């Protein structure tokens, strides 16, 4: 039989086991060293690997603030009252919050609104408010952004109308007489109801692409750390050589 590469695997939940927590109040990325909250993010293993490679983790607080200001700048440049986002990648950029990313790509049950003054509202799936509780830039968490057939059936127009009225009220509160609203992606029912209220709709994808086109130091550090972790995993997979008798597999 040919050589077999074996890996030692220790069952461990590094994120929530108090006995395995790092010392200190903050993690290397600036987030609180309190893993009892619900937050995605790197484990101690990743932080240690980056340190060995001489990489600097991003400061997440600073990066979140920068991204929000990038959106605000693009809104003000175009004289837009705000932007309504349904694309989960755009919601992540604006809020740094996630929830069922693949599912909500197909079913738009999450949304967020950013005003030209920087007021940030998140609509999340019901009973999921806790997923963004650690993000202070989000000023409000609401529900009720679902108006697609799988969720609302033959009451889709009713739900879309209610949501459109909510957006109209939010625009009036945070943008005054400015009825210029950018939207990235939206279900047809919602688009029609918003237009019927006299709100002028503009391309939100353009706004977001220009916003994210200029990276700050923290975003560049985040990409370097992400690439490094990917390379570590890729190298580990490539080194696997498993002999299964008549069936030999090499990654």
N, C-alpha and C positions, 0 to 999 in steps of 0.2 A: 504493500500500500504506500502511496505517496505521503509526503508530509502533510499534516493537518494543522492549520493555525487555530488555536483555541483562544477564547477571550474569557477573562474572569468577570462575571457579572454579579454585582451585589445589589440585592433588592433594597432600594432606598428612595424615599420621597424627600429629596433635598429641599424642596420648596416649603414644606409645612411642618417638618419634624423639628420641634424646638431645640433638640439636642444637637442638631447639625447647623444651626444658624451661625452666620458670621458675626464677629464681634463688632461693636460700634453702632451708632444710631442710624447711619446712612450706608447704603450700598455704594459700590464704585460708580454707578450711573446716577447717583444723586437721589434715588428713591429711598423711602423709609425702609429700614431693615426690620420690617414687620410682615412676615409672610402669612399671618392669619387673615389678611385681607385678600380679596379676590383680584388678582392681577397677573397677567401673563408677563413673562420676562425671563432673563437668563438665570441660571442656577449658579451656585458657587463653582461648579466644574467649569462653566464657560468663563466666569471672571478669572479663574486661575489660569486657564489656557491663554486668555488674552494678555494677562500679565506676563506670562512666560514669553510671549511673542513681542512684548514691548508695546502693546496697543493700548490706547486710551479709550475707555468706554465713553459714550455720549452722556452728557448731563441731560436727563430726560425733562426735568422741569424747564430748563432753558430752551430745549428743542421744541417743546410744546408751545411755549410762549412765542417763539420765533415763527412757527408755522401759522399760528393764529394771526399774527401781525402780517404775514405774507398775504393771507387771504384778504384781510382788511384793506391792505394797500391796493390790491387789484380791484376790489369793489369800489373804493374811493376814486381810483383812476378812471373808472367807467361810469361814475355817478350812479351806481346801483344802490338800492336801499338795503339789499341783502342777498344771500344765496341759499338755496334749498338743495340739500344733497341727499341722494338715495344710494349712490354707488358706494359699496362698503369700503373701497380703497380711499375714496374721498372723505368718507366719514372718519376713517382711521387717521387720515392726515389732519383733519380739522380738530378731532377730539382725542385721539390716541386710545379710543375705546373700540373693542371688538365684541362680536357676539354672533356665532353661527355663520361665519363669513361666507362659506360656500352656499348655504341655504338661502341667505338673504340676498345673494347675488341673483338668484332666480326669483325669489319672493321678497319684494321690497317692503319689509315690515319694520325697518329702521330708517330713520332720517335725521338730519340735523339742519339747523338754521344758524347762519352767521350773519349778523347785521354789520353794516358799514362802520358801526362804532365798536364792534367787537363782542357784542352780546351773543352768547352761544347757548343754543337750546338743543337737546338731544331727545329724540323719540326712540324708545327702545321697546323690544318685545315685552309683553306683560310679565310682571313679577321678575324682571331682570334689572331693576334699578341699582341693585348692589354692585353690578359689574363696573359701574363708573363712579362709585362713591369716593374713590381715592383721587379723582381728577377735579381739582378746584376751578379750572377754567370753564367747566360746564356749569352754567348758572341755573339751568332748569332741566329736569328729566321728566318727560311726559310719555304717554302711550297713545295709541290710536292712529298710527301712520299707515295702517294696512288698509288698502282698498284694491285688492286683487281677488279673482274669483275663488281661488282655493281657500282663502281666509274669510271672505265676506259674501260669497255666493251671489244670490239675486238682490242683495242689499248693497252691492258695491257702489252704486251711484249715491246712495244715502251716506255711506261712510266717506266717500270722496268729497261730497258737499260739506260735510261737517269739518273735515280736515282743511278744505279750502277756506272756509270761514275763519278757522283758527289762524291760518296763515295771514289772511287779510287783517285780522286783529293785531297780530304780532307786528306786521309791517307798519300799521298805524302807530303802534306804541313806540317802536324803535327807529322808524324812518320818517315819521310824520307824513307829509304829502307825497313823498317819493314812493311811487308804485312800481318802480323798476326792479324786477326780481329775476335773478339768474337761477336756473335749474339745470342740474346735470342730466338726470334721468328720472322719468316719472311714468306711472301707469296712465294710459289714455284717459281714463275717467277723471283722475286727479288733474291732469293738464286742462281738460275741458272745463271743469268746475272753476279752476283758478282764473282762466281766461274770461269766463262769464262774469266774474266779479270786477272786471276792468283792470286787472293787474297786467302790466306789460312784462312779458317773459323773454329772457335773453339766454344765450348759450352759457351754461355753467361749466361745461367741460373746458372751455377755453380759459375761463377764469382760473380754474384749478391747475391746469397745465402750466400757465404762466406763474402761478403762485409757487409751485414746487420746482420750477426750472432753476431757481437760484438756491443752492444749498449753503447752510452755514457750517461752521466747524463741527458742531455736534452731529449733524446729519452725515457728514463725511466720515466721522469717527464711527458712527453706527454702521455705515456700509462696510467699512474696513473690518469691523468686528464680525459682522454677518458673513462676509466673504471668508474670513479666517475659519470660522466654525464650519462652514460648508466644505472648505478644503480639508479640514481634519476628518470629517465624516467620509468624504469621498476617498481619501487615502486609506482609511480603515476598511472601507468596503472593497476597494481594489486589492487589498492585501489578503482577503479571504480566499482560502483554497480548501474546499471540502471534498473529501474522497468518500463516495457512497458506493464503493464496490464497482459494479458495472456502470454506474452513473457518476461521472466526475463533473464537478461544477467549479468554475473559477469566475469570480466577479470581474 
